Amino acid sequence: MVIPQPVVAAVIIPFVMWRVYQRIKRLMVRQRSQAWRHWVGVVLFPLLLIVLGTIALAHPLALAGMAGGVAIGVVLGMVGLRRTVYERIGSDFFYTPSAHIGVLVSMLFIGRLLYRGYEFYVAGVSRPDDVASSPLTLLVFGILAGYYTSYAAGILRWRRAASPE
């Protein structure tokens, strides 16, 4: 008996999403703030936005989707920073992120990646080089990049303000 690929995908994708959710949820607990990790987020995501934006120049709708996603992500990042619990113990910095926002943004991105994988491998609908022409994909990536960039920048600002002069 041969099981059709869409049926296999319909069973596997929810399981993968659940496992990813469980993994991401563990990251939403109290964490030690390490400045280098925040700097990686502040530098890496804007670089990726520039690369994807350059590729998407031929697709104005996709570029608009990415710009809208970045705006949404920055707003979510600012809300997340307000809901974050900050602690300074001696010379160490700790923070507890807002679990709901971080999990939502991460799951949205992982869900889009899984759907694009489904389109490519099972349905044969798209090609890998279509990423920069998809408004929805760039919208979702823009949300992720805007959120993590603004969140990391906010944590760095908090660390600077909480450091003794």
Secondary structure, 3 states (H helix, E strand, C coil): CCCCHHHHHHHHHHHHHHHHHHHHHHCCCCEECCHHHHHHHHHHHHHHHHHHHHHHHHCHHHHHHHHHHHHHHHHHHHHHHHCCEEEEECCEEEEECCHHHHHHHHHHHHHHHHHHHHHHHHHCCCCHHHHHHCHHHHHHHHHHHHHHHHHHHHHHHHHHHHCCC
